[in-house]
């Protein structure tokens, strides 16, 4: 009976690890697509920060659990990487968006094509 419970716990942990790895991969792929598809700085920043933070955290937590289950080790480096990503990515995104706001870059209005073209031209001026 005890062996059956151990096997059930191991199966549940493997399912959790697979879920974390797959969801982390999904968030990273969606972040990459968001950077390509979104129109302005703020939307792209949102895509990279939110999705990439969730993606990298999911992958690192999945790897940390895998190392603990398979090799009976707890990696301090992985735990520090998780904390570092969760603390620094939102702060960096806030600083970038604050700099874009202070530079006068406005969010793109989806319903106004003229405003969209002006915003793109203004962003191209800042890139030069």
C-alpha positions as CSV (number, residue, x, y, z in Angstrom):
1,X,0.0,0.0,0.0
2,X,2.8,2.4,0.9
3,X,4.5,1.7,-2.5
4,X,1.3,2.5,-4.3
5,X,1.0,5.9,-2.6
6,X,4.7,6.7,-3.4
7,X,4.1,5.8,-7.1
8,X,1.0,8.0,-7.1
9,X,2.9,11.0,-5.6
10,X,5.7,10.5,-8.1
11,X,3.2,10.5,-11.0
12,X,1.6,13.6,-9.7
13,X,4.9,15.4,-9.4
14,X,5.9,14.4,-12.9
15,X,2.6,15.8,-14.2
16,X,3.2,19.0,-12.2
17,X,6.7,19.3,-13.7
18,X,5.4,18.7,-17.2
19,X,2.7,21.3,-16.7
20,X,5.2,23.9,-15.4
21,X,7.6,23.2,-18.3
22,X,4.9,23.4,-21.0
23,X,3.2,26.5,-19.5
24,X,6.6,28.2,-19.3
25,X,7.3,27.4,-22.9
26,X,3.9,28.6,-23.9
27,X,4.4,32.0,-22.2
28,X,7.8,32.4,-23.7
29,X,6.5,31.7,-27.2
30,X,3.5,34.0,-26.7
31,X,5.9,36.7,-25.5
32,X,7.9,36.4,-28.7
33,X,4.8,36.6,-30.8
34,X,3.7,39.7,-28.8
35,X,6.9,41.5,-29.4
36,X,6.4,41.0,-33.2
37,X,2.7,41.7,-33.4
38,X,2.0,44.6,-31.0
39,X,2.2,48.1,-32.3
40,X,3.7,50.4,-29.7
41,X,6.3,50.5,-27.0
42,X,3.9,49.9,-24.1
43,X,2.2,46.9,-25.5
44,X,5.5,45.3,-26.5
45,X,6.8,46.0,-23.1
46,X,3.7,44.4,-21.5
47,X,4.2,41.3,-23.7
48,X,7.9,40.9,-22.9
49,X,7.6,41.6,-19.2
50,X,4.5,39.6,-18.2
51,X,4.8,36.6,-20.4
52,X,8.6,36.3,-20.2
53,X,8.5,36.6,-16.4
54,X,5.9,33.9,-16.1
55,X,7.6,31.7,-18.8
56,X,11.1,31.9,-17.3
57,X,9.7,31.4,-13.8
58,X,7.7,28.4,-14.9
59,X,10.6,26.8,-16.6
60,X,13.0,27.4,-13.6
61,X,10.5,26.1,-11.1
62,X,9.9,23.0,-13.2
63,X,13.6,22.4,-13.5
64,X,14.1,22.9,-9.8
65,X,11.3,20.4,-9.0
66,X,12.8,17.9,-11.5
67,X,16.2,18.2,-9.9
68,X,14.6,17.6,-6.5
69,X,12.5,14.6,-7.6
70,X,15.1,12.8,-9.8
71,X,18.4,13.7,-8.1
72,X,17.3,14.6,-4.6
73,X,19.1,17.9,-4.7
74,X,17.9,21.4,-4.2
75,X,19.7,23.9,-6.4
76,X,20.2,27.3,-4.7
77,X,21.3,28.8,-8.0
78,X,17.9,28.0,-9.5
79,X,16.1,29.4,-6.6
80,X,18.2,32.6,-6.8
81,X,17.5,32.8,-10.5
82,X,13.8,32.6,-9.9
83,X,13.9,35.3,-7.3
84,X,16.1,37.5,-9.4
85,X,13.9,37.3,-12.5
86,X,10.7,37.9,-10.4
87,X,12.3,41.0,-8.8
88,X,14.2,42.6,-11.7
89,X,11.9,42.1,-14.8
90,X,9.0,44.2,-13.5
91,X,11.3,47.0,-12.2
92,X,13.1,47.2,-15.5
93,X,9.9,47.3,-17.5
94,X,8.6,50.1,-15.2
95,X,11.8,52.1,-15.8
96,X,11.6,51.6,-19.6
97,X,8.0,52.6,-19.7
98,X,8.7,55.7,-17.6
99,X,11.5,56.7,-19.9
100,X,9.2,56.3,-22.9
101,X,6.5,58.3,-21.3
102,X,9.0,61.1,-20.4
103,X,10.3,61.1,-24.0
104,X,6.7,61.8,-25.1
105,X,5.8,58.5,-26.8
106,X,2.1,58.1,-26.6
107,X,0.2,54.8,-26.7
108,X,-1.3,53.9,-30.1
109,X,-5.1,54.3,-30.4
110,X,-6.4,51.3,-32.4
111,X,-9.4,53.1,-33.9
112,X,-7.5,56.1,-35.4
113,X,-5.2,55.2,-38.3
114,X,-3.8,58.8,-38.6
115,X,-2.7,58.8,-35.0
116,X,-1.1,55.4,-35.5
117,X,1.0,56.7,-38.4
118,X,2.1,59.8,-36.4
119,X,3.1,57.6,-33.5
120,X,5.2,55.3,-35.7
121,X,6.9,58.3,-37.3
122,X,7.7,59.7,-33.9
123,X,9.1,56.4,-32.7
124,X,11.3,56.3,-35.8
125,X,12.6,59.8,-35.1
126,X,13.7,58.6,-31.6
127,X,15.5,55.6,-33.1
128,X,17.6,57.7,-35.3
